[in-house]
Amino acid sequence: MLGQWSTVEETSSFGRADCVLLNGNNVFIFEFKRDKTADEALNQIEDAKYAGGGLTGQAENGL
């Protein structure tokens, strides 16, 4: 993806997001699951506060 910034295994206070993609002012958080449901992936994103400022690595700083 040209012009996009992404990182994998982005650290948060409570775990790691599998992939974070920055596109301008938008942040997309991906949590990949092999043998679990999409709801379980969404719950993990919410519980680990990936979208609520819980990211501690490069994605939070927009680097």
C-alpha positions in Angstrom: 0.0 0.0 0.0 1.7 3.1 -1.2 1.5 6.2 1.0 0.4 4.2 4.0 2.3 3.5 7.2 1.9 0.1 8.8 3.4 -1.9 11.6 2.9 -5.4 12.9 2.8 -6.7 16.5 2.2 -3.1 17.7 2.6 -3.1 21.5 -0.1 -1.8 23.8 -0.4 -1.7 27.6 -2.3 -5.0 27.5 -0.9 -6.9 24.5 -0.1 -6.6 20.9 -2.2 -5.7 17.9 -1.4 -7.9 14.9 -1.3 -5.0 12.4 -1.9 -1.2 12.6 -2.3 0.8 9.4 -2.2 4.7 9.4 -3.8 6.5 6.5 -3.9 10.3 7.1 -6.1 10.8 10.2 -7.5 7.3 10.1 -6.1 4.3 12.1 -7.1 0.7 11.2 -6.4 -2.0 13.7 -6.3 -5.6 12.6 -6.4 -8.6 14.9 -6.1 -11.8 12.9 -7.6 -15.1 14.2 -7.3 -18.5 12.8 -9.7 -20.7 14.9 -11.7 -17.9 16.5 -14.6 -15.7 15.6 -14.5 -12.1 14.4 -16.3 -11.2 17.6 -13.5 -12.6 19.6 -11.0 -10.5 17.7 -13.1 -7.3 18.2 -13.4 -8.1 21.9 -9.6 -8.4 22.1 -9.1 -5.0 20.4 -11.6 -3.5 22.9 -10.3 -5.3 26.0 -6.7 -4.4 25.2 -7.7 -0.8 24.5 -5.8 -0.8 21.2 -8.1 1.9 19.8 -8.3 3.9 23.0 -4.8 5.2 23.2 -3.4 1.9 24.5 -0.8 1.7 21.8 2.7 2.4 23.1 4.8 2.0 20.0 5.3 3.7 16.7 1.6 3.8 15.7 0.6 6.0 18.6 3.3 8.5 17.7 2.4 8.4 14.0 5.9 7.5 13.0 
